[in-house]
Amino acid sequence: MRISKKAQAGTMQSSDLIVQVEPAEELLVEIESTVQQQFGHLIEARVRQVLKRLGVAQGRISLSDRGALDYAIDARVEAALRRAAQESAR
């Protein structure tokens, strides 16, 4: 999957996150989280799993997390990526 434009998904409510994606020459993952100290490495691993599953090799992925659970991270990252690639979810 190729990121062709800027897109985002999510909200800033408690237990949710906003994911913003945009084209870039390399793959960058930036995370800002209220639980960064405890779970930052797990959040990044989860994001990278979604990127790998969807075949994303380039782009800037920024997350602002407010304590989202794994399924929310998966859904928000995938939704933002599909919007940026102009693909619909299957």
Beta strands, then each sheet from edge to edge (+ up, - down):
strand 1: 7-10
strand 2: 17-22
strand 3: 27-33
strand 4: 59-65
sheet 1: 1+ 2- 4+ 3+
end
